[in-house]
Amino acid sequence: MDDSFFAYLQQLELMAFFSGYPLIYAVIIFVAGIQQGQNKFKISAPSLLPFAYAFVGTLFLGFQLKKLYPDYSVEHLKFTMQQPWLVIWGLLSILFWIPFLAKKKVLSLIHSLVFFFFLVRDLFLQLSVSSVDKNIIRNDMNMYTNSLLLNLGVFAVTVLISFLFAHYNHRLRS
């Protein structure tokens, strides 16, 4: 097998973690704009988006460490990383745990658009070039669906944890 196959697999892994975030981001921002006056919680859902994205990045880091286990040597790392710049870019999502970066929600969106670009590129190639393999689009849509489910689930967990912390802090103050 040549390296392009493994590079493609690594691209699909990255898409599975990060490509669904822009749609989740847009839906949450849209719904929050509609329900602007009806928010009873102290923490708004859009402010949790970067933390959910950082959580996905942390899951991606765990996935990468699991793939490297038991050999964490530099040689093995070089051998398994087909697209090191994209993997590093994906791991930079962990920086959204930092409150200063988390306040700038749009940065998390911009960060994830790099991975969304692969989906758009493949769709464009499918529409413009008839000789493109249909399995590529099928794989992309599979990974995009998985990414949507992952990002939605992580966002729901983030909202739940935030609600529990807010409720716990409220009970401590009373």
N, C-alpha and C positions, 0 to 999 in steps of 0.2 A: 504494500500500500504506500502511496506517496503521501507527503506531508499535507497536500491540499485537502485530502479527505479528513485528516485529523484537525486541520485548521477549521474546516467547515463544521465539524462536530463541536469544537470549542466555541465557534460563533453561535451555534444553536444553544449551547449551554448558557452563554451570556444573554441571548435573547429570552431564554426561559426565565431568567431572573429579572431582567430590567426592561424589556420592551413593552410590557403592559402598563407600566407606571404612567405614561402620558395620558392615556385614556382615563385611568382612575383619578388622576390629578384633575383633569378637565371636568369629570362628573362631580367630584367633591366640591370643586370651586363653583360650579354651576348651581348645585343644590344649596350650597351655603349662601350664595347670592340671593336665591329665591326665599330662603328661610332666615333672612338676616335679622328681622325683628322678633322672631319666634325662638331664639336660642336661650334656653334656660340654664345651660351649663356654663361654667366659668371659662372653660377651655373650648375654643371653637375647633371644629373638625379640620379646617384648612391648616391650622397651625400645627397639627399632628402629622401632616403629610411628609415633611422631611424626616421625622423620626421613624415613620413607617418605612421610608426609603432606606434609611440607615440600617434598620432592622433587616431588610431584604439583603443589603450589602453584607451584613454580619452573617446571614445564612449562606450567602455566596462564599464568604471566607471559610466557613465551616465545611462547605462542599469541596472547596479546593484542598483544604487540609486533609479531608477524608480521602480524596483521590490520591494524594501524595503519600499517604500512610503505607508502609512503615518507614519509607526512605525519604527523609527530608533534606537530602544533600543537594548542593547547588547543581551538580551534574544531572541529577534526576529532575530537578526543577526546570533546568534548561531543556531537557529532553521532552518533558510533558507539555510545556507551554509553547504552543504553536503561534499564538498571537499575544506576545507578552504585553504590548502596549494596551491592548483592549482589556486584558485581565487586570492590569494595573489601574486602568480607567474605571473598571467595575469596582475594584477594591477601594477606590477613592470615595465611593458612596458612604463608606463608614465614617467619613469626616462630618457627615450631617448629624452625628450625635453631638457635635459641638454646638452649644446654643447660639453662638454668633452666626454660624452658617445656617442653622435651622430657622433663624428668623427671616432669612431670605429664601422663601419658598420657591421662587422661580428658578433659583440655581439648581435645585434638585430636578426640576423639569428639564432644564437645559442639559444637565448631566445625562439624563435618561434618553434624550432625543438621539444621542449617538447610536444607541442600540435599536431604537425605533427606525432609524435610517435604513438598517439592513432589510427590514420588512418592506419598507417603501421601495427600496431599490429592486428587490426581487419581484415585487408586484409590477413595477414599471417595466422590468425586463420581460416579464411574462406577457404583458400587454403589447409591447413593442416588437419583441422578437419571437417569432413562432417556434423556433427550434429549442427553446428553453424547456428543460425537463419539468414536467408537472409535479414531480415528487418534491422538488425544491419548495414550491408554493405550499404543498400539503404539509411538509415539515415545518415551514415557517408559521403556518396557521395553527398547527399543533402547539408549537412553542409559544406562540402569542396567546393562545387560549390558556395554556398552563401558566403563563406569566400573569395574565389577568386574574386568574383564580388565586395565584400566590399573593399578588399585591393586594387584592381585595381582602383575602384572609388575614394577611399581616396588618392591614389597616384596621380591620375589625378588632384584632387582638390589641393593637395599640390604643384604640378608642376605649376598649374595655379596661385595660390597665390604667389609662388616664382617668377614667370615670371612678375606678376603685380607689385610686390615690386621692382624687378630689373628695370622694365620700369619706374616706378615712381621715383626711386632714380636717374636714368639716366637723366630724365627730370629736376630734381631739380639741378643737377650739371651743366647742360648746360645753 
